[in-house]
């Protein structure tokens, strides 16, 4: 159920009613790094995950990239806060997306099944809806991915 904001002007989801995620849009040579999880190896997402209690988005991003890919974000910059339905959990999600370089070559670890570098137009890559419908168009509009 939606709640009114403190001003009563706009409905908003309570923190416990949605998934909070931090993710990295890593683009190198015009290609975006995406990963899939063992729980759903056919669906590709941005690397990242849920912040631990008390963790800032930047701290969560660094921890998640280290755990998942053995890399650290280089010069992360806020790209956007995206609201969508989480692909696996099917619940409302708020995803803070940073653009970032990475410290070294990524290697999938932890819960990851695969990783790929994509241009966003591959017909054989099933992207999570938030990545497909919001992140890739935003990256193309900003000139980071070829339109």
RORO-364789 format. One record per residue: residue number from 0; x, y, z of N, C-alpha, C in turn. Coordinates in nm, 4 decimals, padded with zeros to 6 digits, always signed. Example, Ala and Ser with C-alpha at 12.3 -4.5 7.8 and 13.67 -1.06 7.14 Angstrom:
BEGIN
@k:0 nx:+01.3190 ny:-00.5690 nz:+00.7800 cax:+01.2300 cay:-00.4500 caz:+00.7800 cx:+01.3200 cy:-00.3300 cz:+00.7800;
@k:1 nx:+01.2850 ny:-00.2250 nz:+00.7080 cax:+01.3670 cay:-00.1060 caz:+00.7140 cx:+01.2900 cy:+00.0030 cz:+00.7870;
***
This chain:
BEGIN
@k:0 nx:+00.0833 ny:-00.1186 nz:+00.0000 cax:+00.0000 cay:+00.0000 caz:+00.0000 cx:+00.0878 cy:+00.1250 cz:+00.0000;
@k:1 nx:+00.0459 ny:+00.2260 nz:-00.0752 cax:+00.1223 cay:+00.3490 caz:-00.0797 cx:+00.0869 cy:+00.4380 cz:+00.0384;
@k:2 nx:+00.1838 ny:+00.5180 nz:+00.0806 cax:+00.1621 cay:+00.6136 caz:+00.1885 cx:+00.1780 cy:+00.7536 cz:+00.1339;
@k:3 nx:+00.1144 ny:+00.8481 nz:+00.1982 cax:+00.1361 cay:+00.9873 caz:+00.1644 cx:+00.2725 cy:+01.0303 cz:+00.2171;
@k:4 nx:+00.3377 ny:+01.1189 nz:+00.1454 cax:+00.4640 cay:+01.1728 caz:+00.1951 cx:+00.4356 cy:+01.2632 cz:+00.3135;
@k:5 nx:+00.5410 ny:+01.3097 nz:+00.3783 cax:+00.5261 cay:+01.3949 caz:+00.4965 cx:+00.4456 cy:+01.5206 cz:+00.4647;
@k:6 nx:+00.4545 ny:+01.5683 nz:+00.3403 cax:+00.3799 cay:+01.6883 caz:+00.3021 cx:+00.2385 cy:+01.6544 cz:+00.2578;
@k:7 nx:+00.2113 ny:+01.5242 nz:+00.2354 cax:+00.0808 cay:+01.4834 caz:+00.1873 cx:+00.0652 cy:+01.5040 cz:+00.0377;
@k:8 nx:+00.1694 ny:+01.5533 nz:-00.0293 cax:+00.1588 cay:+01.5863 caz:-00.1711 cx:+00.1695 cy:+01.4644 cz:-00.2624;
@k:9 nx:+00.2603 ny:+01.3748 nz:-00.2346 cax:+00.2844 cay:+01.2628 caz:-00.3249 cx:+00.2825 cy:+01.1317 cz:-00.2493;
@k:10 nx:+00.2240 ny:+01.0270 nz:-00.3095 cax:+00.2354 cay:+00.8964 caz:-00.2463 cx:+00.3776 cy:+00.8445 cz:-00.2622;
@k:11 nx:+00.4249 ny:+00.7690 nz:-00.1648 cax:+00.5574 cay:+00.7091 caz:-00.1757 cx:+00.5563 cy:+00.5748 cz:-00.1059;
@k:12 nx:+00.6472 ny:+00.4877 nz:-00.1463 cax:+00.6582 cay:+00.3575 caz:-00.0825 cx:+00.7415 cy:+00.3700 cz:+00.0435;
@k:13 nx:+00.7011 ny:+00.2991 nz:+00.1478 cax:+00.7852 cay:+00.2936 caz:+00.2673 cx:+00.9091 cy:+00.2127 cz:+00.2333;
@k:14 nx:+01.0180 ny:+00.2357 nz:+00.3042 cax:+01.1446 cay:+00.1650 caz:+00.2827 cx:+01.1235 cy:+00.0142 cz:+00.2804;
@k:15 nx:+01.0414 ny:-00.0391 nz:+00.3745 cax:+01.0238 cay:-00.1838 caz:+00.3832 cx:+00.9352 cy:-00.2394 cz:+00.2719;
@k:16 nx:+00.8718 ny:-00.1526 nz:+00.1913 cax:+00.7835 cay:-00.1967 caz:+00.0847 cx:+00.8540 cy:-00.2120 cz:-00.0495;
@k:17 nx:+00.9802 ny:-00.1821 nz:-00.0551 cax:+01.0509 cay:-00.1942 caz:-00.1820 cx:+01.1947 cy:-00.2402 cz:-00.1608;
@k:18 nx:+01.2509 ny:-00.2899 nz:-00.2666 cax:+01.3883 cay:-00.3374 caz:-00.2673 cx:+01.4791 cy:-00.2184 cz:-00.2982;
@k:19 nx:+01.5851 ny:-00.2012 nz:-00.2213 cax:+01.6820 cay:-00.0940 caz:-00.2453 cx:+01.8080 cy:-00.1593 cz:-00.3011;
@k:20 nx:+01.8516 ny:-00.1112 nz:-00.4169 cax:+01.9653 cay:-00.1708 caz:-00.4860 cx:+02.0591 cy:-00.0602 cz:-00.5329;
@k:21 nx:+02.1887 ny:-00.0892 nz:-00.5332 cax:+02.2909 cay:-00.0012 caz:-00.5882 cx:+02.3589 cy:-00.0783 cz:-00.7004;
@k:22 nx:+02.3806 ny:-00.0128 nz:-00.8154 cax:+02.4381 cay:-00.0834 caz:-00.9299 cx:+02.5363 cy:+00.0057 cz:-01.0052;
@k:23 nx:+02.6245 ny:-00.0601 nz:-01.0811 cax:+02.7246 cay:+00.0109 caz:-01.1605 cx:+02.6975 cy:-00.0078 cz:-01.3085;
@k:24 nx:+02.6959 ny:+00.1027 nz:-01.3809 cax:+02.6945 cay:+00.0996 caz:-01.5264 cx:+02.8394 cy:+00.1195 cz:-01.5700;
@k:25 nx:+02.9061 ny:+00.0076 nz:-01.5952 cax:+03.0470 cay:+00.0104 caz:-01.6369 cx:+03.0490 cy:+00.0006 cz:-01.7890;
@k:26 nx:+03.0945 ny:+00.1084 nz:-01.8534 cax:+03.0998 cay:+00.1106 caz:-01.9993 cx:+03.2455 cy:+00.1272 cz:-02.0407;
@k:27 nx:+03.2922 ny:+00.0336 nz:-02.1219 cax:+03.4277 cay:+00.0414 caz:-02.1778 cx:+03.4186 cy:+00.0175 cz:-02.3277;
@k:28 nx:+03.4819 ny:+00.1032 nz:-02.4038 cax:+03.4841 cay:+00.0935 caz:-02.5491 cx:+03.3429 cy:+00.0785 cz:-02.6056;
@k:29 nx:+03.2488 ny:+00.1551 nz:-02.5484 cax:+03.1124 cay:+00.1560 caz:-02.5971 cx:+03.0304 cy:+00.0336 cz:-02.5626;
@k:30 nx:+03.0779 ny:-00.0482 nz:-02.4696 cax:+03.0055 cay:-00.1694 caz:-02.4313 cx:+02.9806 cy:-00.1690 cz:-02.2803;
@k:31 nx:+02.8619 ny:-00.2176 nz:-02.2419 cax:+02.8170 cay:-00.2184 caz:-02.1030 cx:+02.8400 cy:-00.3553 cz:-02.0416;
@k:32 nx:+02.8941 ny:-00.3574 nz:-01.9208 cax:+02.9149 cay:-00.4816 caz:-01.8471 cx:+02.7844 cy:-00.5223 cz:-01.7806;
@k:33 nx:+02.7384 ny:-00.6442 nz:-01.8102 cax:+02.6192 cay:-00.6992 caz:-01.7452 cx:+02.6542 cy:-00.8367 cz:-01.6906;
@k:34 nx:+02.5807 ny:-00.8775 nz:-01.5883 cax:+02.6063 cay:-01.0058 caz:-01.5222 cx:+02.4750 cy:-01.0810 cz:-01.5060;
@k:35 nx:+02.4848 ny:-01.2135 nz:-01.4934 cax:+02.3669 cay:-01.2933 caz:-01.4606 cx:+02.3953 cy:-01.3681 cz:-01.3316;
@k:36 nx:+02.2890 ny:-01.4025 nz:-01.2633 cax:+02.3013 cay:-01.4707 caz:-01.1345 cx:+02.2673 cy:-01.6182 cz:-01.1502;
@k:37 nx:+02.3246 ny:-01.7000 nz:-01.0636 cax:+02.2977 cay:-01.8435 caz:-01.0672 cx:+02.1496 cy:-01.8727 cz:-01.0508;
@k:38 nx:+02.0776 ny:-01.7890 nz:-00.9774 cax:+01.9344 cay:-01.8084 caz:-00.9548 cx:+01.8530 cy:-01.7908 cz:-01.0832;
@k:39 nx:+01.9029 ny:-01.7135 nz:-01.1793 cax:+01.8346 cay:-01.6901 caz:-01.3076 cx:+01.9407 cy:-01.6590 cz:-01.4129;
@k:40 nx:+02.0155 ny:-01.7600 nz:-01.4567 cax:+02.1298 cay:-01.7351 caz:-01.5455 cx:+02.0943 cy:-01.6761 cz:-01.6819;
@k:41 nx:+01.9675 ny:-01.6812 nz:-01.7195 cax:+01.9276 cay:-01.6298 caz:-01.8505 cx:+01.9013 cy:-01.4793 cz:-01.8497;
@k:42 nx:+01.8919 ny:-01.4176 nz:-01.7309 cax:+01.8603 cay:-01.2748 caz:-01.7200 cx:+01.9857 cy:-01.1981 cz:-01.6770;
@k:43 nx:+02.0170 ny:-01.0917 nz:-01.7511 cax:+02.1365 cay:-01.0120 caz:-01.7225 cx:+02.0989 cy:-00.8784 cz:-01.6586;
@k:44 nx:+02.1798 ny:-00.8388 nz:-01.5609 cax:+02.1603 cay:-00.7196 caz:-01.4781 cx:+02.2882 cy:-00.6378 cz:-01.4775;
@k:45 nx:+02.2796 ny:-00.5197 nz:-01.4166 cax:+02.4008 cay:-00.4453 caz:-01.3845 cx:+02.4618 cy:-00.5081 cz:-01.2605;
@k:46 nx:+02.5944 ny:-00.5102 nz:-01.2493 cax:+02.6545 cay:-00.5589 caz:-01.1249 cx:+02.6201 cy:-00.4656 cz:-01.0092;
@k:47 nx:+02.5999 ny:-00.5245 nz:-00.8931 cax:+02.5655 cay:-00.4474 caz:-00.7745 cx:+02.4822 cy:-00.5314 cz:-00.6807;
@k:48 nx:+02.4128 ny:-00.4659 nz:-00.5887 cax:+02.3302 cay:-00.5403 caz:-00.4948 cx:+02.2720 cy:-00.4514 cz:-00.3881;
@k:49 nx:+02.2242 ny:-00.5158 nz:-00.2838 cax:+02.1560 cay:-00.4462 caz:-00.1747 cx:+02.2567 cy:-00.3932 cz:-00.0728;
@k:50 nx:+02.2407 ny:-00.2675 nz:-00.0303 cax:+02.3272 cay:-00.2147 caz:+00.0756 cx:+02.3020 cy:-00.2857 cz:+00.2078;
@k:51 nx:+02.4069 ny:-00.3059 nz:+00.2843 cax:+02.3943 cay:-00.3567 caz:+00.4206 cx:+02.3469 cy:-00.2414 cz:+00.5095;
@k:52 nx:+02.2861 ny:-00.2713 nz:+00.6251 cax:+02.2414 cay:-00.1645 caz:+00.7158 cx:+02.3560 cy:-00.0685 cz:+00.7491;
@k:53 nx:+02.3286 ny:+00.0607 nz:+00.7364 cax:+02.4265 cay:+00.1634 caz:+00.7691 cx:+02.5276 cy:+00.1926 cz:+00.6593;
@k:54 nx:+02.5221 ny:+00.1203 nz:+00.5504 cax:+02.6174 cay:+00.1374 caz:+00.4406 cx:+02.5678 cy:+00.2466 cz:+00.3453;
@k:55 nx:+02.6572 ny:+00.3333 nz:+00.3014 cax:+02.6215 cay:+00.4333 caz:+00.2017 cx:+02.6124 cy:+00.3654 cz:+00.0654;
@k:56 nx:+02.5465 ny:+00.4286 nz:-00.0319 cax:+02.5431 cay:+00.3695 caz:-00.1656 cx:+02.6830 cy:+00.3450 cz:-00.2234;
@k:57 nx:+02.7754 ny:+00.4384 nz:-00.2032 cax:+02.9113 cay:+00.4209 caz:-00.2556 cx:+02.9828 cy:+00.3040 cz:-00.1883;
@k:58 nx:+02.9643 ny:+00.2887 nz:-00.0573 cax:+03.0246 cay:+00.1756 caz:+00.0141 cx:+02.9658 cy:+00.0434 cz:-00.0342;
@k:59 nx:+02.8343 ny:+00.0401 nz:-00.0532 cax:+02.7684 cay:-00.0816 caz:-00.1012 cx:+02.8173 cy:-00.1164 cz:-00.2414;
@k:60 nx:+02.8323 ny:-00.0160 nz:-00.3264 cax:+02.8804 cay:-00.0391 caz:-00.4627 cx:+03.0195 cy:-00.1015 cz:-00.4599;
@k:61 nx:+03.1100 ny:-00.0457 nz:-00.3805 cax:+03.2467 cay:-00.0987 caz:-00.3718 cx:+03.2460 cy:-00.2422 cz:-00.3196;
@k:62 nx:+03.1683 ny:-00.2688 nz:-00.2155 cax:+03.1634 cay:-00.4043 caz:-00.1593 cx:+03.1057 cy:-00.5037 cz:-00.2593;
@k:63 nx:+02.9957 ny:-00.4682 nz:-00.3226 cax:+02.9303 cay:-00.5597 caz:-00.4172 cx:+03.0188 cy:-00.5885 cz:-00.5385;
@k:64 nx:+03.0837 ny:-00.4868 nz:-00.5937 cax:+03.1706 cay:-00.5102 caz:-00.7089 cx:+03.2895 cy:-00.5991 cz:-00.6718;
@k:65 nx:+03.3417 ny:-00.5805 nz:-00.5501 cax:+03.4507 cay:-00.6663 caz:-00.5035 cx:+03.4028 cy:-00.8108 cz:-00.4881;
@k:66 nx:+03.2883 ny:-00.8291 nz:-00.4206 cax:+03.2356 cay:-00.9642 caz:-00.3983 cx:+03.1991 cy:-01.0348 cz:-00.5287;
@k:67 nx:+03.1351 ny:-00.9627 nz:-00.6200 cax:+03.0844 cay:-01.0256 caz:-00.7423 cx:+03.1887 cy:-01.0408 cz:-00.8512;
@k:68 nx:+03.2793 ny:-00.9423 nz:-00.8637 cax:+03.3692 cay:-00.9395 caz:-00.9793 cx:+03.5165 cy:-00.9232 cz:-00.9446;
@k:69 nx:+03.5492 ny:-00.9041 nz:-00.8164 cax:+03.6890 cay:-00.8849 caz:-00.7778 cx:+03.7475 cy:-00.7536 cz:-00.8260;
@k:70 nx:+03.6628 ny:-00.6509 nz:-00.8397 cax:+03.7081 cay:-00.5193 caz:-00.8862 cx:+03.6574 cy:-00.4120 cz:-00.7903;
@k:71 nx:+03.7123 ny:-00.2928 nz:-00.8034 cax:+03.6647 cay:-00.1774 caz:-00.7282 cx:+03.6224 cy:-00.0698 cz:-00.8270;
@k:72 nx:+03.5190 ny:+00.0083 nz:-00.7922 cax:+03.4767 cay:+00.1152 caz:-00.8825 cx:+03.5803 cy:+00.2272 cz:-00.8849;
@k:73 nx:+03.6033 ny:+00.2809 nz:-01.0040 cax:+03.6948 cay:+00.3922 caz:-01.0234 cx:+03.6124 cy:+00.5129 cz:-01.0659;
@k:74 nx:+03.6248 ny:+00.6210 nz:-00.9910 cax:+03.5547 cay:+00.7467 caz:-01.0165 cx:+03.4052 cy:+00.7287 cz:-01.0384;
@k:75 nx:+03.3344 ny:+00.6660 nz:-00.9426 cax:+03.1896 cay:+00.6505 caz:-00.9596 cx:+03.1176 cy:+00.7855 cz:-00.9582;
@k:76 nx:+03.0228 ny:+00.7990 nz:-01.0489 cax:+02.9405 cay:+00.9200 caz:-01.0594 cx:+02.7949 cy:+00.8778 cz:-01.0659;
@k:77 nx:+02.7090 ny:+00.9446 nz:-00.9906 cax:+02.5667 cay:+00.9131 caz:-00.9929 cx:+02.5119 cy:+00.9339 cz:-01.1333;
@k:78 nx:+02.4485 ny:+00.8306 nz:-01.1867 cax:+02.3818 cay:+00.8404 caz:-01.3168 cx:+02.2332 cy:+00.8697 cz:-01.2971;
@k:79 nx:+02.1665 ny:+00.7879 nz:-01.2145 cax:+02.0225 cay:+00.8054 caz:-01.1958 cx:+01.9730 cy:+00.7195 cz:-01.0810;
@k:80 nx:+01.8599 ny:+00.7581 nz:-01.0257 cax:+01.7825 cay:+00.6754 caz:-00.9353 cx:+01.6645 cy:+00.6257 cz:-01.0168;
@k:81 nx:+01.6513 ny:+00.4955 nz:-01.0265 cax:+01.5508 cay:+00.4336 caz:-01.1122 cx:+01.4509 cy:+00.3581 cz:-01.0271;
@k:82 nx:+01.3237 ny:+00.3709 nz:-01.0613 cax:+01.2200 cay:+00.2929 caz:-00.9948 cx:+01.1610 cy:+00.1979 cz:-01.0966;
@k:83 nx:+01.1507 ny:+00.0704 nz:-01.0591 cax:+01.0996 cay:-00.0346 caz:-01.1482 cx:+01.0569 cy:-00.1520 cz:-01.0619;
@k:84 nx:+01.0103 ny:-00.2566 nz:-01.1271 cax:+00.9806 cay:-00.3810 caz:-01.0581 cx:+01.1034 cy:-00.4695 cz:-01.0726;
@k:85 nx:+01.1510 ny:-00.5258 nz:-00.9621 cax:+01.2690 cay:-00.6130 caz:-00.9647 cx:+01.2385 cy:-00.7374 cz:-01.0466;
@k:86 nx:+01.3297 ny:-00.7739 nz:-01.1354 cax:+01.3086 cay:-00.8845 caz:-01.2286 cx:+01.2876 cy:-01.0178 cz:-01.1581;
@k:87 nx:+01.3666 ny:-01.0486 nz:-01.0572 cax:+01.3537 cay:-01.1779 caz:-00.9882 cx:+01.2489 cy:-01.1746 cz:-00.8783;
@k:88 nx:+01.2555 ny:-01.0726 nz:-00.7945 cax:+01.1703 cay:-01.0677 caz:-00.6760 cx:+01.0283 cy:-01.0230 cz:-00.7067;
@k:89 nx:+01.0086 ny:-00.9555 nz:-00.8207 cax:+00.8769 cay:-00.9058 caz:-00.8629 cx:+00.8142 cy:-00.8104 cz:-00.7612;
@k:90 nx:+00.8986 ny:-00.7287 nz:-00.6974 cax:+00.8528 cay:-00.6274 caz:-00.6035 cx:+00.9065 cy:-00.4919 cz:-00.6499;
@k:91 nx:+00.8458 ny:-00.3822 nz:-00.6048 cax:+00.8990 cay:-00.2508 caz:-00.6418 cx:+01.0451 cy:-00.2373 cz:-00.5985;
@k:92 nx:+01.1242 ny:-00.1741 nz:-00.6830 cax:+01.2675 cay:-00.1595 caz:-00.6583 cx:+01.3073 cy:-00.0148 cz:-00.6836;
@k:93 nx:+01.3972 ny:+00.0328 nz:-00.5990 cax:+01.4620 cay:+00.1620 caz:-00.6187 cx:+01.6101 cy:+00.1334 cz:-00.6398;
@k:94 nx:+01.6605 ny:+00.1619 nz:-00.7594 cax:+01.7993 cay:+00.1294 caz:-00.7933 cx:+01.8772 cy:+00.2583 cz:-00.8182;
@k:95 nx:+01.9821 ny:+00.2780 nz:-00.7382 cax:+02.0732 cay:+00.3900 caz:-00.7586 cx:+02.1840 cy:+00.3406 cz:-00.8508;
@k:96 nx:+02.1959 ny:+00.4040 nz:-00.9668 cax:+02.2931 cay:+00.3609 caz:-01.0675 cx:+02.4050 cy:+00.4629 cz:-01.0766;
@k:97 nx:+02.5275 ny:+00.4115 nz:-01.0662 cax:+02.6479 cay:+00.4928 caz:-01.0824 cx:+02.7168 cy:+00.4520 cz:-01.2120;
@k:98 nx:+02.7730 ny:+00.5470 nz:-01.2847 cax:+02.8693 cay:+00.5118 caz:-01.3881 cx:+03.0027 cy:+00.4992 cz:-01.3166;
@k:99 nx:+03.0858 ny:+00.4084 nz:-01.3624 cax:+03.2162 cay:+00.3896 caz:-01.2979 cx:+03.3072 cy:+00.3120 cz:-01.3905;
@k:100 nx:+03.4359 ny:+00.3390 nz:-01.3779 cax:+03.5344 cay:+00.2506 caz:-01.4355 cx:+03.5592 cy:+00.1399 cz:-01.3336;
@k:101 nx:+03.6424 ny:+00.0440 nz:-01.3698 cax:+03.6763 cay:-00.0623 caz:-01.2753 cx:+03.8271 cy:-00.0766 cz:-01.2668;
@k:102 nx:+03.8718 ny:-00.1258 nz:-01.1512 cax:+04.0135 cay:-00.1277 caz:-01.1172 cx:+04.0954 cy:-00.2300 cz:-01.1950;
@k:103 nx:+04.0346 ny:-00.3373 nz:-01.2408 cax:+04.1073 cay:-00.4413 caz:-01.3139 cx:+04.0083 cy:-00.5281 cz:-01.3899;
@k:104 nx:+04.0554 ny:-00.6350 nz:-01.4512 cax:+03.9683 cay:-00.7242 caz:-01.5269 cx:+03.8702 cy:-00.7951 cz:-01.4349;
@k:105 nx:+03.7396 ny:-00.7892 nz:-01.4662 cax:+03.6416 cay:-00.8548 caz:-01.3806 cx:+03.6378 cy:-01.0060 cz:-01.4023;
@k:106 nx:+03.6135 ny:-01.0781 nz:-01.2937 cax:+03.5970 cay:-01.2239 caz:-01.2967 cx:+03.4739 cy:-01.2584 cz:-01.2145;
@k:107 nx:+03.3714 ny:-01.3204 nz:-01.2750 cax:+03.2496 cay:-01.3526 caz:-01.1991 cx:+03.2783 cy:-01.4427 cz:-01.0795;
@k:108 nx:+03.2185 ny:-01.4089 nz:-00.9659 cax:+03.2334 cay:-01.4868 caz:-00.8422 cx:+03.1018 cy:-01.4787 cz:-00.7664;
@k:109 nx:+03.1019 ny:-01.5226 nz:-00.6427 cax:+02.9832 cay:-01.5188 caz:-00.5539 cx:+02.8656 cy:-01.5836 cz:-00.6244;
@k:110 nx:+02.7528 ny:-01.5118 nz:-00.6312 cax:+02.6311 cay:-01.5707 caz:-00.6871 cx:+02.6193 cy:-01.5540 cz:-00.8383;
@k:111 nx:+02.7240 ny:-01.5040 nz:-00.9039 cax:+02.7157 cay:-01.4796 caz:-01.0480 cx:+02.7362 cy:-01.6067 cz:-01.1298;
@k:112 nx:+02.6593 ny:-01.6153 nz:-01.2390 cax:+02.6717 cay:-01.7271 caz:-01.3321 cx:+02.7527 cy:-01.6878 cz:-01.4543;
@k:113 nx:+02.7429 ny:-01.5608 nz:-01.4983 cax:+02.8057 cay:-01.5196 caz:-01.6234 cx:+02.8218 cy:-01.3686 cz:-01.6235;
@k:114 nx:+02.9024 ny:-01.3194 nz:-01.7153 cax:+02.9142 cay:-01.1757 caz:-01.7399 cx:+02.9382 cy:-01.1566 cz:-01.8883;
@k:115 nx:+02.8938 ny:-01.0436 nz:-01.9396 cax:+02.9121 cay:-01.0109 caz:-02.0812 cx:+02.9286 cy:-00.8610 cz:-02.0972;
@k:116 nx:+02.9939 ny:-00.8242 nz:-02.2055 cax:+03.0018 cay:-00.6846 caz:-02.2471 cx:+02.9060 cy:-00.6710 cz:-02.3651;
@k:117 nx:+02.8084 ny:-00.5808 nz:-02.3564 cax:+02.7064 cay:-00.5685 caz:-02.4597 cx:+02.6945 cy:-00.4250 cz:-02.5094;
@k:118 nx:+02.6369 ny:-00.4097 nz:-02.6281 cax:+02.6080 cay:-00.2744 caz:-02.6767 cx:+02.4622 cy:-00.2359 cz:-02.6506;
@k:119 nx:+02.3825 ny:-00.3332 nz:-02.6023 cax:+02.2438 cay:-00.3066 caz:-02.5685 cx:+02.1451 cy:-00.3480 cz:-02.6750;
@k:120 nx:+02.1941 ny:-00.3921 nz:-02.7896 cax:+02.1054 cay:-00.4306 caz:-02.8997 cx:+02.1123 cy:-00.5788 cz:-02.9334;
@k:121 nx:+02.1800 ny:-00.6584 nz:-02.8512 cax:+02.1945 cay:-00.8008 caz:-02.8793 cx:+02.0595 cy:-00.8724 cz:-02.8652;
@k:122 nx:+02.0138 ny:-00.9411 nz:-02.9696 cax:+01.8852 cay:-01.0102 caz:-02.9611 cx:+01.8894 cy:-01.1350 cz:-02.8724;
@k:123 nx:+02.0079 ny:-01.1887 nz:-02.8471 cax:+02.0200 cay:-01.3129 caz:-02.7704 cx:+02.0489 cy:-01.2899 cz:-02.6220;
@k:124 nx:+02.0460 ny:-01.1649 nz:-02.5764 cax:+02.0721 cay:-01.1342 caz:-02.4360 cx:+01.9437 cy:-01.0814 cz:-02.3731;
@k:125 nx:+01.8912 ny:-01.1554 nz:-02.2747 cax:+01.7704 cay:-01.1134 caz:-02.2033 cx:+01.8111 cy:-01.0244 cz:-02.0869;
@k:126 nx:+01.7754 ny:-00.8980 nz:-02.0969 cax:+01.8104 cay:-00.8012 caz:-01.9933 cx:+01.6958 cy:-00.7842 cz:-01.8948;
@k:127 nx:+01.7304 ny:-00.7578 nz:-01.7686 cax:+01.6305 cay:-00.7222 caz:-01.6690 cx:+01.5558 cy:-00.5990 cz:-01.7212;
@k:128 nx:+01.4248 ny:-00.5914 nz:-01.6995 cax:+01.3478 cay:-00.4789 caz:-01.7536 cx:+01.4030 cy:-00.3406 cz:-01.7196;
@k:129 nx:+01.4494 ny:-00.3189 nz:-01.5975 cax:+01.5020 cay:-00.1861 caz:-01.5612 cx:+01.6252 cy:-00.1507 cz:-01.6440;
@k:130 nx:+01.7084 ny:-00.2494 nz:-01.6729 cax:+01.8280 cay:-00.2250 caz:-01.7548 cx:+01.7859 cy:-00.1971 cz:-01.8984;
@k:131 nx:+01.7009 ny:-00.2839 nz:-01.9517 cax:+01.6558 cay:-00.2726 caz:-02.0911 cx:+01.5780 cy:-00.1432 cz:-02.1161;
@k:132 nx:+01.4826 ny:-00.1128 nz:-02.0270 cax:+01.3892 cay:-00.0034 caz:-02.0524 cx:+01.4341 cy:+00.1331 cz:-02.0020;
@k:133 nx:+01.5256 ny:+00.1351 nz:-01.9036 cax:+01.5645 cay:+00.2631 caz:-01.8464 cx:+01.7134 cy:+00.2922 cz:-01.8554;
@k:134 nx:+01.7979 ny:+00.1979 nz:-01.8122 cax:+01.9419 cay:+00.2260 caz:-01.8072 cx:+02.0016 cy:+00.2386 cz:-01.9469;
@k:135 nx:+01.9752 ny:+00.1426 nz:-02.0344 cax:+02.0355 cay:+00.1480 caz:-02.1687 cx:+01.9899 cy:+00.2721 cz:-02.2455;
@k:136 nx:+01.8602 ny:+00.3049 nz:-02.2476 cax:+01.8233 cay:+00.4307 caz:-02.3154 cx:+01.8917 cy:+00.5537 cz:-02.2559;
@k:137 nx:+01.9063 ny:+00.5570 nz:-02.1240 cax:+01.9745 cay:+00.6692 caz:-02.0588 cx:+02.1213 cy:+00.6758 cz:-02.1005;
@k:138 nx:+02.1880 ny:+00.5605 nz:-02.1049 cax:+02.3285 cay:+00.5572 caz:-02.1471 cx:+02.3432 cy:+00.5987 cz:-02.2945;
@k:139 nx:+02.2468 ny:+00.5600 nz:-02.3773 cax:+02.2516 cay:+00.5987 caz:-02.5184 cx:+02.2286 cy:+00.7483 cz:-02.5340;
@k:140 nx:+02.1308 ny:+00.8026 nz:-02.4606 cax:+02.1055 cay:+00.9467 caz:-02.4679 cx:+02.2256 cy:+01.0278 cz:-02.4199;
@k:141 nx:+02.2971 ny:+00.9736 nz:-02.3209 cax:+02.4132 cay:+01.0459 caz:-02.2671 cx:+02.5375 cy:+01.0276 cz:-02.3525;
@k:142 nx:+02.5295 ny:+00.9421 nz:-02.4546 cax:+02.6439 cay:+00.9209 caz:-02.5449 cx:+02.7425 cy:+00.8163 cz:-02.4982;
@k:143 nx:+02.7164 ny:+00.7502 nz:-02.3843 cax:+02.8092 cay:+00.6476 caz:-02.3356 cx:+02.7986 cy:+00.5179 cz:-02.4158;
@k:144 nx:+02.6780 ny:+00.4870 nz:-02.4652 cax:+02.6580 cay:+00.3727 caz:-02.5550 cx:+02.6136 cy:+00.4294 cz:-02.6895;
@k:145 nx:+02.6550 ny:+00.3638 nz:-02.7970 cax:+02.6148 cay:+00.4086 caz:-02.9293 cx:+02.4638 cy:+00.3967 cz:-02.9455;
@k:146 nx:+02.4038 ny:+00.4987 nz:-03.0030 cax:+02.2571 cay:+00.4974 caz:-03.0224 cx:+02.2175 cy:+00.4165 cz:-03.1431;
***
